[in-house]
């Protein structure tokens, strides 16, 4: 009988930087190869010569495109096969092109429940909801054994959690499970639909311009804010970078090919990234529009210039990131300057990670014999919520 071994190279007792090895006597693969979230550690390559110096792994399977799961794949040996979601790849290829970076070259793509066989290990992806678009859980099977890796997931997005639970096996041997939110006592994940309703109220109450500070790669959030803009008769504005990402994500995601979405550029050098769109606007036209504009902290000079062409009175800035980023000096400066320009700041955000109730329901569904916590700073909590299951910490 083939025995699958699980080795969490990195990812226990920390959030981010996941590197998980699954092996048999004949095959060795990695599930994710992520950078550390700590910027000071990102240039320190882990001591894994089989990943960097020679092709000691048969494949790397990437659950989603966030850097703490994908980042080291860019440094991996070229002879190691890479598998990632197809839409996910289209997004990172677009962002790499925008930034002038060399991108990765996948051998194949992950699609929901389509098996990929590498040696004597079969990997089955399951599409799940996360703040990264086109994210997957990964089920590894060999010799009658099963290991399920959750990657990052949540139950509060726009994909029904029940659809994921219904598609998963109802019994597995080992579960490698994220517990990101377990450090937040009493945390309950607000849904994207609830955020939409709150945004509609704020967009209606504030008659001036609306700016949204959010990740350009958080597709669910873009949909939430677009829907709120549409319901309050505002056009939706995306800069060149975000326009490329939303277009790459698929035709149903709000992008400048929609009748009520426009692209704008913050510098002439970025014009080539929006030249294909018929709906693109400059500051003169924007100043006469009723809009909701997605922005980043690097756009402060652009916003100051726009404020000279239009009034920001009764205007609004939606902060849609984790609250901890407010301690960053650049973020502090950006928010302070926005307030000085007359914008009222409101926080509307929800996590891309499952809260405790969702994790409990998930564990009950797949019924593992063993749980291996990753992507968490409170692994002990798994023993409290699943006392009947062996938890390897």
Number of C-alpha atoms within 10 A of each C-alpha: 7 14 12 22 13 16 13 18 16 21 22 22 16 19 21 24 26 27 25 24 19 18 22 17 10 10 16 20 23 23 24 29 28 25 26 25 15 12 9 8 11 16 11 10 13 16 9 12 13 13 24 20 12 14 16 17 21 18 21 25 27 29 30 24 23 20 18 23 26 23 19 23 24 15 13 23 17 16 13 21 19 22 21 26 25 15 19 23 23 17 23 19 20 23 19 14 15 16 10 9 11 10 15 16 15 16 11 14 18 27 19 17 16 12 15 17 13 14 14 17 24 16 23 21 26 25 23 26 26 26 22 22 21 25 29 29 27 25 24 24 19 19 13 10 15 20 23 25 23 21 24 27 28 22 25 24 25 16 15 12 18 10 11 16 18 11 12 18 13 13 14 19 16 23 22 25 24 26 27 25 23 21 13 12 8 10 14 16 21 16 16 21 15 14 19 21 16 14 24 19 14 17 26 16 13 15 14 19 23 24 24 22 18 21 17 19 21 17 21 20 24 23 19 21 27 26 20 25 26 16 16 19 15 22 18 28 29 25 24 23 21 25 26 24 25 24 18 20 24 13 11 10 18 26 29 27 18 15 12 18 23 27 27 24 21 16 10 7 8 15 15 11 19 20 12 11 14 13 18 22 14 13 19 11 10 20 17 10 13 17 24 28 26 22 22 15 15 12 14 16 11 14 19 13 12 17 16 12 14 16 14 21 15 14 21 25 23 25 18 17 16 14 11 7 11 15 9 10 9 13 15 14 14 18 20 13 15 21 15 10 17 16 23 18 17 14 15 22 19 20 22 22 23 26 23 22 13 18 23 14 14 21 20 14 16 19 18 20 14 17 23 20 28 30 25 21 19 19 24 15 17 25 16 11 14 15 10 10 16 15 21 13 13
